[in-house]
Amino acid sequence: MNRTYTDTPDHDYGPTRTQQRRDALAVLELASQLVELPASRLAKLDLPDDVRREIDNTRKITAHIARKRQLGFLAKVMRRHETEVFDGVRAALGENRERQRQETAAMHRLEAMRDRLLADSDDSALSELIAKHPQIDRQHLRSLIRQARTERDANKPPRAYREIFQLLKDLAASED
């Protein structure tokens, strides 16, 4: 008699092949992230000794295909451990990713403000910035904006453009 999945509805057939593949790819991605981490950050993570040893071995390999094969072996070693072993590692990497996202967004906001300062002919962006930060050196900022516009128009290196960004970055840091 042929058995079908509906014969015993309470039977647990385990994860599907698709789910097993997703899990294996997630472990491979984690292994890749661990290999790319700087040694100082890796030392702070709680990892089993055999995983640390394989990470060191993988870092030593420079040939592309050999490194890919070794990365696969590292993932295999990691799959031998329970998933709970790497929960702390995933959390640490996830927090780092979120912090990087926030820092990138902050830099984009500063770049947008700098571009508004340079593009604004009626100085409304400058007035807004001065209202938000009354301690700012207005004369120096106006001079930098004028220099940056001149540099842009003359196709010169953007020294003042960078200085404006640094000034805005320092203001944002003093806010926090």
KAQUIQUI-V625460 format. One record per residue. RES is the residue in three letters. SS is DSSP state (~ for helix, > for strand, _ for the rest). D_FIRST is the distance of its C-alpha to the first C-alpha in Angstrom with 1 decimal. Layout:
RES,SS,D_FIRST
RES,SS,D_FIRST
This chain:
MET,_,0.0
ASN,_,3.8
ARG,_,6.4
THR,_,9.7
TYR,_,13.1
THR,_,13.6
ASP,_,11.1
THR,_,13.9
PRO,_,17.1
ASP,_,19.3
HIS,_,17.7
ASP,_,20.3
TYR,_,19.1
GLY,_,22.7
PRO,_,25.0
THR,_,23.9
ARG,~,25.1
THR,~,27.9
GLN,~,29.1
GLN,~,29.1
ARG,~,31.2
ARG,~,33.5
ASP,~,34.0
ALA,~,34.8
LEU,~,37.2
ALA,~,38.9
VAL,~,39.5
LEU,~,40.9
GLU,~,43.2
LEU,~,44.4
ALA,~,45.0
SER,~,47.0
GLN,~,49.1
LEU,~,49.8
VAL,~,51.0
GLU,~,53.3
LEU,_,54.8
PRO,_,58.4
ALA,~,58.7
SER,~,60.6
ARG,~,57.8
LEU,~,55.1
ALA,~,57.1
LYS,~,56.9
LEU,_,53.1
ASP,_,51.2
LEU,_,49.0
PRO,_,47.5
ASP,~,49.6
ASP,~,47.0
VAL,~,46.6
ARG,~,50.4
ARG,~,50.7
GLU,~,48.2
ILE,~,50.0
ASP,~,53.3
ASN,~,51.7
THR,~,50.4
ARG,~,53.9
LYS,~,55.6
ILE,_,53.6
THR,_,55.3
ALA,_,53.5
HIS,~,51.1
ILE,~,48.0
ALA,~,48.5
ARG,~,49.0
LYS,~,45.8
ARG,~,43.9
GLN,~,45.6
LEU,~,44.8
GLY,~,41.1
PHE,~,41.5
LEU,~,43.3
ALA,~,40.5
LYS,~,38.1
VAL,~,40.4
MET,~,40.6
ARG,~,36.8
ARG,_,36.8
HIS,_,38.8
GLU,_,37.6
THR,~,38.3
GLU,~,40.8
VAL,~,43.1
PHE,~,43.9
ASP,~,44.2
GLY,~,48.0
VAL,~,48.3
ARG,~,46.5
ALA,~,48.8
ALA,~,51.9
LEU,~,51.0
GLY,~,50.1
GLU,~,53.5
ASN,~,55.2
ARG,~,53.6
GLU,~,54.7
ARG,~,58.2
GLN,~,58.4
ARG,~,57.4
GLN,~,60.1
GLU,~,62.7
THR,~,61.9
ALA,~,62.3
ALA,~,65.6
MET,~,66.9
HIS,~,65.9
ARG,~,67.9
LEU,~,70.9
GLU,~,70.7
ALA,~,70.6
MET,~,73.6
ARG,~,75.5
ASP,~,74.8
ARG,~,76.0
LEU,~,79.2
LEU,~,79.9
ALA,~,79.1
ASP,_,80.8
SER,_,84.3
ASP,_,85.4
ASP,_,84.3
SER,~,82.1
ALA,~,79.5
LEU,~,82.3
SER,~,83.6
GLU,~,80.1
LEU,~,79.8
ILE,~,83.3
ALA,~,82.6
LYS,~,79.4
HIS,_,81.2
PRO,_,84.9
GLN,_,85.6
ILE,_,84.8
ASP,_,87.6
ARG,~,88.1
GLN,~,90.6
HIS,~,88.5
LEU,~,85.4
ARG,~,87.4
SER,~,88.9
LEU,~,85.4
ILE,~,84.1
ARG,~,87.2
GLN,~,86.8
ALA,~,83.1
ARG,~,83.9
THR,~,86.7
GLU,~,84.4
ARG,~,81.7
ASP,~,84.3
ALA,_,85.9
ASN,_,82.6
LYS,_,83.6
PRO,_,81.2
PRO,_,79.9
ARG,~,81.6
ALA,~,82.5
TYR,~,79.1
ARG,~,77.5
GLU,~,80.2
ILE,~,79.3
PHE,~,75.7
GLN,~,76.7
LEU,~,79.0
LEU,~,76.3
LYS,~,73.9
ASP,~,76.6
LEU,~,77.1
ALA,~,73.4
ALA,~,73.3
SER,~,76.4
GLU,~,74.6
ASP,_,71.8
